[in-house]
Amino acid sequence: MKVVMAQPRGYCAGVVRAIEIVERAIVKHGSPVYVRHEIVHNKFVVDGLKAKGAHFVEELDEVPGGAVTIFSAHGVSRAVERDAEARGLSVLDATCPLVTKVHVEGQRYADNGRTVLLIGHAGHPEVEGTLGRISGTVHLVDSREAVQRLDLGSNEPIAYITQTTLSVDDTRGVIEAIKHRFTDVIGQNTRDICYATQNRQTAVRELSRHVEVIIVVGARNSSNSNRLREIGAECGVPCYLVADGRDLDFSWFEGKASVGITAGASAPEVLVQDVIKTLGKLGPLDISTLPGVEETVQFRLPAELMVLETS
């Protein structure tokens, strides 16, 4: 079987940074350290950090007073920050810098008197955090129809921001609806969209041109992994989301000579290799990687954890 790997795939810089923050915090402070929500949306990653001494909680009232506490890569509201301060928690913020940039831009728009439209999915941790960080009027919209339902006048000054796990392609229709509905609109430049989301979606579209079936490695609660599966299907190729090799169904590959593999931004390469190993049970594999963007982005760690590099 011909196996074609997407490039890029898997971990993005924000995920690498978040995981490293947890690992370094355990080394520096000892176990346990507490993490509010999953640090990233991947059970394998979370279970690995649990084994090292991380305790994952849903809310801060589960954390003992004064304990080392880490906010996940998705970001948190100002109310959560105030709660942590009131409880005397020692906080390390693993919010992806690209998410933080959305927070800053959204607040700037609100400070300038604009009504902010957040393009994203209700209930997603990043969206909940962003909604809770902007002091001003913010409306969540996820479709053209949602834009039309807004109880706002056409002359209302509008600014839009987006959930980082949505690409330029994902948001294009909603942005068009916003610009059609309102006369005074500004918003994020396309270069401010998460590079990792865009790159992985572009790569899976290219992958669909070369294979007969696509496997996306990622968690079922991962927004970006689910979107990769949807895009593969939209391109006319059977596409399946799996956590690892155990989720493969060999019937998917009956009569197929080629399979493509990609991975969401929170899926480690070890899980991709597990999928390849399982595919190998079908017979010899001819593995290649498509040309694609070579990502070199790196994000700095919090200053207090950087000192471990020289210790």
C-alpha positions as CSV (number, residue, x, y, z in Angstrom):
1,M,0.0,0.0,0.0
2,K,1.1,3.5,-0.8
3,V,1.1,5.7,2.3
4,V,1.4,9.5,1.8
5,M,2.1,11.8,4.7
6,A,0.9,15.4,4.9
7,Q,3.3,18.2,5.5
8,P,2.9,19.9,7.9
9,R,1.0,17.8,10.4
10,G,0.8,17.3,14.2
11,Y,2.0,19.6,16.9
12,C,2.0,23.4,16.4
13,A,4.3,25.8,18.4
14,G,1.5,26.7,20.8
15,V,0.9,23.1,21.8
16,V,4.7,22.4,22.1
17,R,4.9,25.4,24.5
18,A,1.9,24.4,26.6
19,I,3.2,20.9,27.1
20,E,6.7,22.1,27.9
21,I,5.3,24.5,30.5
22,V,3.6,21.7,32.4
23,E,6.6,19.4,32.2
24,R,9.0,22.2,33.4
25,A,6.6,23.2,36.2
26,I,6.6,19.6,37.5
27,V,10.5,19.6,37.4
28,K,10.7,22.9,39.2
29,H,7.9,22.6,41.7
30,G,7.4,18.9,42.1
31,S,4.2,17.0,41.9
32,P,1.4,17.8,41.9
33,V,0.9,20.8,39.7
34,Y,-2.7,21.6,38.7
35,V,-3.9,22.3,35.2
36,R,-7.3,23.9,34.5
37,H,-9.0,21.9,31.7
38,E,-7.0,19.7,29.3
39,I,-3.8,21.5,28.5
40,V,-4.5,20.5,24.9
41,H,-7.2,18.4,23.4
42,N,-5.6,15.0,23.3
43,K,-6.1,12.2,25.8
44,F,-2.7,10.6,25.1
45,V,-0.9,13.8,25.9
46,V,-3.0,14.5,29.0
47,D,-2.5,10.9,30.3
48,G,1.2,11.3,29.8
49,L,1.3,14.4,31.8
50,K,-0.8,12.9,34.5
51,A,1.8,10.1,34.8
52,K,4.4,12.8,35.4
53,G,2.5,14.5,38.2
54,A,0.0,16.9,36.6
55,H,-3.5,17.0,38.1
56,F,-6.2,18.1,35.7
57,V,-9.3,19.9,37.1
58,E,-12.4,21.5,35.5
59,E,-12.6,24.5,37.9
60,L,-10.3,26.3,40.3
61,D,-12.3,25.3,43.4
62,E,-10.7,21.9,43.0
63,V,-7.2,23.3,43.5
64,P,-5.8,23.6,47.0
65,G,-5.0,27.2,48.0
66,G,-1.6,28.4,47.0
67,A,-0.9,25.5,44.6
68,V,0.9,25.8,41.3
69,T,-1.8,26.1,38.7
70,I,-1.5,26.2,34.9
71,F,-4.0,27.7,32.5
72,S,-4.5,25.6,29.3
73,A,-3.4,26.7,25.8
74,H,-7.0,27.7,25.0
75,G,-6.9,30.8,27.4
76,V,-9.2,31.8,30.2
77,S,-11.5,34.6,31.1
78,R,-10.6,37.5,33.4
79,A,-13.0,36.1,35.9
80,V,-10.9,32.9,36.1
81,E,-7.8,35.0,36.6
82,R,-9.4,37.0,39.4
83,D,-10.6,33.7,41.0
84,A,-7.0,32.3,40.9
85,E,-5.7,35.5,42.5
86,A,-8.3,35.4,45.2
87,R,-7.3,31.8,46.0
88,G,-3.6,32.7,46.2
89,L,-2.7,30.3,43.4
90,S,0.7,30.4,41.8
91,V,-0.3,30.7,38.1
92,L,1.6,29.8,35.0
93,D,-0.3,30.8,31.8
94,A,0.1,28.4,28.9
95,T,-2.3,30.3,26.7
96,C,-1.1,30.2,23.1
97,P,0.4,33.6,22.1
98,L,-1.8,33.6,19.0
99,V,-4.9,33.3,21.3
100,T,-3.5,36.1,23.4
101,K,-3.1,38.3,20.3
102,V,-6.9,37.8,19.6
103,H,-7.7,38.9,23.1
104,V,-5.6,42.0,22.7
105,E,-7.0,42.9,19.3
106,G,-10.6,42.3,20.5
107,Q,-10.1,44.6,23.5
108,R,-8.6,47.3,21.3
109,Y,-11.6,47.2,19.0
110,A,-14.0,47.4,22.0
111,D,-12.0,50.3,23.5
112,N,-12.4,52.2,20.2
113,G,-16.2,51.9,20.5
114,R,-16.8,49.1,18.2
115,T,-19.2,46.2,18.7
116,V,-17.0,43.0,18.4
117,L,-18.2,39.9,16.5
118,L,-16.3,36.8,17.5
119,I,-16.4,34.1,14.8
120,G,-16.2,30.8,16.5
121,H,-18.0,27.8,18.0
122,A,-20.1,28.1,21.2
123,G,-18.8,26.1,24.1
124,H,-15.2,25.8,22.8
125,P,-12.8,26.6,25.7
126,E,-11.0,29.2,23.6
127,V,-14.2,31.0,22.7
128,E,-15.4,31.0,26.3
129,G,-12.0,32.5,27.4
130,T,-12.1,35.2,24.7
131,L,-15.7,36.1,25.5
132,G,-14.6,36.6,29.1
133,R,-11.6,38.8,28.3
134,I,-13.2,41.6,26.3
135,S,-14.8,44.4,28.2
136,G,-17.4,45.7,25.8
137,T,-20.1,44.3,23.6
138,V,-19.2,41.0,22.0
139,H,-21.5,38.8,19.9
140,L,-20.6,35.2,19.0
141,V,-21.4,34.2,15.4
142,D,-20.7,30.9,13.6
143,S,-22.6,31.3,10.3
144,R,-24.0,33.7,7.8
145,E,-27.4,33.1,9.3
146,A,-26.1,34.1,12.8
147,V,-24.9,37.4,11.3
148,Q,-28.3,38.1,9.9
149,R,-30.0,37.4,13.2
150,L,-28.0,40.1,15.1
151,D,-30.2,42.8,16.5
152,L,-27.9,45.6,15.3
153,G,-28.3,48.5,12.9
154,S,-26.5,48.4,9.6
155,N,-24.5,51.5,10.6
156,E,-23.2,50.0,13.8
157,P,-19.4,50.2,13.9
158,I,-18.3,46.5,13.8
159,A,-15.0,44.7,14.3
160,Y,-14.5,40.9,13.9
161,I,-12.1,38.5,15.5
162,T,-11.9,34.7,15.1
163,Q,-11.3,31.6,17.0
164,T,-7.7,30.5,16.2
165,T,-8.6,27.0,15.2
166,L,-10.6,28.3,12.3
167,S,-8.7,29.0,9.0
168,V,-9.2,31.8,6.4
169,D,-11.3,29.4,4.4
170,D,-13.5,28.5,7.5
171,T,-14.3,32.2,8.2
172,R,-14.6,33.6,4.7
173,G,-18.3,33.1,4.4
174,V,-19.1,34.7,7.8
175,I,-16.8,37.6,7.1
176,E,-18.5,38.2,3.7
177,A,-21.9,38.2,5.5
178,I,-20.6,40.7,8.1
179,K,-19.3,43.1,5.4
180,H,-22.5,42.8,3.4
181,R,-24.7,43.4,6.5
182,F,-22.8,46.4,8.0
183,T,-21.3,49.5,6.4
184,D,-18.5,50.2,8.9
185,V,-16.4,47.0,9.4
186,I,-12.8,46.3,10.3
187,G,-11.2,43.0,11.4
188,Q,-8.1,40.8,11.7
189,N,-5.7,40.7,8.8
190,T,-5.5,37.3,7.3
191,R,-1.8,37.0,8.4
192,D,-3.1,37.1,12.0
193,I,-5.0,33.8,11.4
194,C,-3.3,30.9,13.2
195,Y,-0.6,29.7,10.8
196,A,-0.9,26.1,12.0
197,T,-4.6,25.8,11.3
198,Q,-4.2,27.2,7.8
199,N,-1.1,25.2,6.9
200,R,-2.7,21.9,8.0
201,Q,-5.9,22.5,6.2
202,T,-4.0,23.5,3.0
203,A,-2.0,20.3,3.4
204,V,-5.0,18.0,3.7
205,R,-6.5,19.5,0.6
206,E,-3.3,18.7,-1.3
207,L,-3.2,15.3,0.2
208,S,-6.7,14.5,-1.1
209,R,-5.4,14.9,-4.6
210,H,-3.0,12.0,-4.2
211,V,-4.8,9.3,-2.2
212,E,-8.0,7.2,-2.0
213,V,-8.7,7.4,1.7
214,I,-7.4,9.8,4.4
215,I,-6.7,9.1,8.1
216,V,-6.7,12.1,10.5
217,V,-4.9,11.4,13.8
218,G,-6.4,13.5,16.6
219,A,-8.9,13.6,19.5
220,R,-12.7,13.7,18.9
221,N,-12.9,16.8,21.1
222,S,-10.2,18.6,19.0
223,S,-11.8,21.3,16.8
224,N,-8.9,21.5,14.4
225,S,-8.7,17.7,14.0
226,N,-12.4,17.4,13.3
227,R,-12.1,20.2,10.7
228,L,-9.3,18.3,8.9
229,R,-11.6,15.3,8.6
230,E,-14.4,17.4,7.3
231,I,-12.1,19.0,4.7
232,G,-10.9,15.6,3.5
233,A,-14.5,14.5,3.0
234,E,-15.4,17.8,1.3
235,C,-12.7,17.0,-1.2
236,G,-14.4,13.8,-2.1
237,V,-12.1,11.4,-0.3
238,P,-13.3,9.0,2.5
239,C,-11.8,10.5,5.6
240,Y,-11.7,9.1,9.2
241,L,-10.6,10.6,12.5
242,V,-8.7,8.2,14.8
243,A,-7.0,8.6,18.1
244,D,-4.4,5.9,17.3
245,G,-3.9,2.7,15.4
246,R,-6.5,0.8,17.5
247,D,-9.2,2.9,15.9
248,L,-8.5,1.7,12.4
249,D,-11.0,-0.4,10.6
250,F,-9.3,-2.4,7.9
251,S,-12.5,-2.4,5.8
252,W,-11.8,1.2,5.1
253,F,-8.9,0.1,2.9
254,E,-10.5,-2.7,0.9
255,G,-9.8,-2.1,-2.8
256,K,-7.7,1.0,-2.0
257,A,-4.1,1.3,-3.1
258,S,-3.2,4.5,-1.4
259,V,-3.9,6.2,2.0
260,G,-3.0,9.6,3.2
261,I,-2.2,10.4,6.9
262,T,-2.3,13.8,8.6
263,A,-2.7,14.9,12.3
264,G,-4.3,17.7,14.2
265,A,-2.2,20.4,15.9
266,S,-2.5,18.6,19.3
267,A,-1.6,15.1,18.1
268,P,1.9,13.9,18.8
269,E,3.9,12.1,16.0
270,V,4.1,8.9,18.1
271,L,0.4,8.4,17.5
272,V,0.9,8.9,13.7
273,Q,3.6,6.2,13.8
274,D,1.3,3.9,15.7
275,V,-1.2,4.3,12.8
276,I,1.5,3.5,10.3
277,K,2.6,0.4,12.3
278,T,-1.0,-0.8,12.4
279,L,-1.4,-0.3,8.6
280,G,1.7,-2.4,8.2
281,K,-0.4,-5.4,9.2
282,L,-2.1,-5.2,5.9
283,G,1.2,-5.7,4.0
284,P,4.3,-3.8,2.9
285,L,4.0,0.0,2.9
286,D,5.5,2.5,0.5
287,I,5.8,5.6,2.6
288,S,6.4,9.1,1.3
289,T,5.8,12.7,2.4
290,L,4.3,15.4,0.3
291,P,6.2,18.7,-0.1
292,G,4.8,21.4,2.2
293,V,5.4,24.3,4.5
294,E,8.3,23.8,6.9
295,E,7.2,25.4,10.2
296,T,9.9,27.1,12.2
297,V,7.7,29.1,14.6
298,Q,8.7,28.9,18.3
299,F,7.1,30.6,21.3
300,R,9.0,31.7,24.4
301,L,8.4,30.0,27.7
302,P,7.4,32.1,30.8
303,A,10.6,33.7,32.2
304,E,10.5,31.7,35.5
305,L,10.7,28.4,33.6
306,M,13.5,29.6,31.2
307,V,16.1,29.4,34.0
308,L,15.8,25.6,34.0
309,E,17.8,25.7,30.7
310,T,20.9,26.9,32.5
311,S,20.5,25.0,35.7
